[in-house]
Amino acid sequence: MSTDNESTTTNSETSDNSDSGGHCSTPDSDGEVAEEIAIISFGRKMDTAEEIEAELGDRYESIDIIEYHGEVFDEHWGEYDCFVGLMASGIAMRKTAHLLDDKWDDPAICVVDEELTWAIPITGGHHGANQVAQDLATMGAIPAMTTASEAAGKQGVEARAKAMDTHVVNGRSTIQTNLAVLDDELGPVARLDGPQAVLVGDDVTVLKRNKDEGIVLGTGSVSGAAADSFITAWENALAETNYQMDDVEFVATATRKEDEEGLLEAAEELDLGVVVFNKETLLDHEGPSPSKSKELIGWPGISEASAIAGGREQELLLEKQSYDNEVTVAIGQ
């Protein structure tokens, strides 16, 4: 499979596998996925902590609520992937500064205020804190992410891995590959089928699938299409094949559709990751069906091109179908 470089909101692009959108169930040793969470809260804020636990509980392996005291971080350091500090950021920083040692091993920290206005990753943005901030956004908090790729509106390698239900094998390589994302120099990610041995350098990030490979839903839409329209379109397309929604690795689309609310809502409802491709990548994987957008704005048909770009074999299983003149779908393999 191949993928391009650039950004998204849920996930985007590359390498090999599966459904995600929700959370990967197999975090790797570099910990870019947070599964075990501790909410550290003052006693007077316990109601808010319980609201967070109730809303996000099914998205993580575990969420514990621990009442704050002066040594709470010291006592539980290393027990969790991410601490959610229901407190001022200054408190969390002062109480954890002496514990920080190695970005690859330290737990992530995300702070949120009592009114759930801001969710601020302060350490480990690419190692779980950004993920938690995005989930807190579903409760109304605004994620204030300052990691370079996200701040530039681009999706870092770790976020892409999460979207595709893969994990990073060699975490330190992402320093170089995320710089390439910032410079728009990270080309398509190649899928390699084994058995074979691969020799890579320190600036090559290796992603490993958490599940067996499946198919890719390439999708486009008119602006403002509803989530129900996307889901119905995807179900109708799958009915033309021998595959089901459980076989879908991820939803693929174009960067210009990455903020389409109906698409993102539909993907979240189905626990699917969203991978976005830039214009150049889609032009390199243009499908057979004619597209008005190619004539009008220079973009190829999104659904077929993204299905081809994201597919393991970079082939179409099902050509573009349209639902209710709102959503188009193609299936890649």
N, C-alpha and C positions, 0 to 999 in steps of 0.2 A: 504494500500500500504506500501511498505517497501522500504527502501533505505539504502545505505551504507554510509560510511564516506569517505572522501578523497577529491579530488580536481577537478578542471576543469577550463575551460576558459569562459565559457558562463554561465554555471550553472551546477549544479550537484545535483542530487539526492534527494530524500526524500519527504515525507509527501504527501500531497494530491493534487494537481490539476493542472492545466491547461496549457495553451499554452505559455506563456511567452517568453523568448528569447528577445523579445522587452521589453517593460516596463509595469509593473503592473499598472493598472489604479486605484487601490484602496489602496493607502499607508495607513499604520496604524498610530496610535498615536506615535509610537516610531520612525517613520520617516526613516526606512531603505531604502525607495524608494524616489528618488528625482523626482518631477514632475514640480515644479515651479522654474525656473532657472533665475538668474540675471547675465549677463555678465558685469563686471565692467571694463571699458577700458579707457585708456588715449585717448584724442581726436585724436592724430596722429595714433592710432591703430584701429580706427573705422572700416576701411575696413576689417581687420582681424576679428573683432567682428561680422561684418555682414556676413562674410563667415561662421563662426561658427553657427550663427543663421539660415542661409539658409540650411546648411547641417544637423543640428540636430533638427531643428524646429519641424518636424513631430514626433519626438520621445518623446516629453514632452508635458505636458499640456500647458505650456507657457514658452517662453524665452523672457526676456526683456533685452535691452541694455541700460546701464546707464553710463554716462560719469563720470570718476573718479574726485573726489575732496576730500579734507582732511577728511571730515565728512561723506562721502558717506555710509560707512558701518554702522555708528551710525544711520543714517537716515532710513536705510532700513532693519536693523536687525530685524529678526522675520517675515519679509514679504515673504521670499523665503526659499525653502528647501535647495538650494545650491547656493553659489556664485562662479562664474567662474572668477577668477582674471586674466585679461590679463595684467600681470605685474610681476615683480620680487617677489619671495616668501617672501623676507624680508619685502617688503612693506605691503603685505597682513597680515603677522604675526604681525607687529608692530601696524597696524591700527585696528586689531580685538582682540588683546590679552586682552584688558580690558573689552571686551564684553563677553568673554567666561565664561560660568557659569556651564552648565550641559550638558554632552555629549548626553543625551537623548533628550534634547530640543534645543540645539544650532544648527543653520544651518550648513551644510557641506561647506567646502571651498576647491576648487581645483584651482591651478594656472597653467597657460600655457604661454609660451613665444610667442613673436610675430611671430616667424618663425614656430610655431607649432611643435617644436622639442620634448619638454617634457610636459607631463601633470602630475602634482604633487599634489595628495591629501594631504593637510596639517592638516585638521581636519575633523572628520566625515567620515573616510574612509568607514566604514560599514554602514553609514547612508546617502549615496548618492554620496560622492566624488569619490569613486572607480568606481561607475557606470558611472559617467560623464567622468572620465579619460579613461575608456574603450571605451566610445563613441567617445571621441576625437582621440582615436587611429585609428578610421576609416578615419581620415583626415591626418594620418601620424605621429601623436604625439606618443611618447613612454610613456606608463603609468608607472610612478615610484611609485608603491604602496608599502608601508612599513608596513601595517597591518600584524600581525604575520602569519595568515593563508595563505594569498596570497604570502607573502615573502617566505614561505616554500613550495609554489607550491600546496597549498591545498585550497579548497573552503570553505569559512566560511559559517555559518548557514544563514546569511542574503543573501548571494549570491545564496545559494541554494533555499531560499524562493522566490527570484526574478525569478529564472529560471523556477520555477513551478507555477508562477503566484499565489503565496500565500503571506501572510504577517505575520510577527511575532506579536503575541498577547502580549507576556510578554517579552519585549526587554531586560530587565536586566538579564534574564536567559542566554543570549547568552555569557556572560562572561565565564560561566562554560562550556557551550557546545562547544564554540570555542576552549577552552583549550583541550577539549576531541578530537576535530578535529585534533589539533596539535599532540596529542599523539596517534593518530589512535585508539582511544578508543570509538568514537561515533558510536554506532551500528545502525542497520536499524531503520528508522523512521516508526512508525506504523500508518496506517490509522484507524480511529475509526468512525464507523457509528452510528448515534444516532437514536432515542433520548437516551442519557445517560449522566450521570454526570461523570466527570473525576477529580480526585484529583491529583495534581502534586506538586513537590517540586520546590525550587528555581533554581535547576540545570536541569530542564526539559523545553525545549523550545517548545512552542505551536505554530504551524503554522495553519492558517485558509485560506481556499480556497477563491479566489476572484470570481470564477465562478463555475458552476456545473462541476462535474467530467466528464472525457471522457476516451479516450483510449490512449495507449502509443505505439509509434513506436520504437521498438528495432532495432538497425542497426549496421552492421559491414561493412568492405570494405577492398579491397586491398589498399595498400599505394598509395596515389596520385590520388584517384578517384575524378572525377570532380563534381562540385556542381550540374550540370545538371543531372548527373547519379544518384545522391542521390534523387533529386526531382522526377525524372521519376520512380525510384524504389519505392519510397513511394506512389506515385500516383497509380502505378500499383497494389500495395498491397492493398490499400484502395478500389480499384475497385472490389476486391474480397469479400468485406464486404458491409454492409449497412451504413458504416460511411464515412464521408468526412474529408477533411483537417481541417475544423473548429472544428471537434470533437476531434482533437489530443491535449492532455494535454502538452506533451513534447516529445522530442526525447531522447531515452536512449541508452547509449553505454558504452564502457569499458574505464578505465583510460588510457589504452595504445592507445586509439584512440582520446583522448581529444584534441589533437593539429592537427587533420586531417583537413586541410584547406577547402577541398571541403565540408565536413560535416558541418563545422561551417558556411561557406558561404551560404549553402542551408538552414540551420536553420534560419539564420538571414534574408534571403530573404522571408521566410515564417512566420517570426515573432514567431518562436518557441524557447523555451528554450532547452538547452542540459543538461541532467543529466548524470553524469558518475558514474560507479560502479567499485569498485576494484575487484581484482581477487577472493578473498575469498567470497565476496557476490555473484558473478556470479557462483562460484562453488556450492554454496548453493541453487541456483535457476536454475540449468542446465535443458535445454530443451530436448525434445525427439529425435531430429534429430542428426545423427552422425556428428562429427566435426573433421577435420584433425588437427586443431590447438590444440585440446586436446592431441592428440598423439605426436605432434611435440614440443609444448612449454608449455603444461599443462594448457592452457586456455580453458574453455568450449566455445561452439559456442556463440559468442557475441550477435547476434541479438535475439535469443530466450531467453537466460538467462537474458539479460537486460530488455526485454519486460515483462518477468515474475516478475523480481525483482521490477520493477516500477509500475506494474499494481495494481489497487485497490483490485482485488480479487486474484492477483498473479496467474492468469491463462492465457493460450494462447488463443487468439481469432483466430489467423492465424499463422500456423507454418512457418518456414523459407522459404522465396522465394529468388531467386537470379536473379539479373538483369545484363545482359551482362558480367557475370563473374567478375563484379567489386563491386557491392553492394549487401548485403543481408539485408532482412527486415523480421521482425516478428511483430505481433501486440498483445499487451497484454491488459488485462482488469482487 
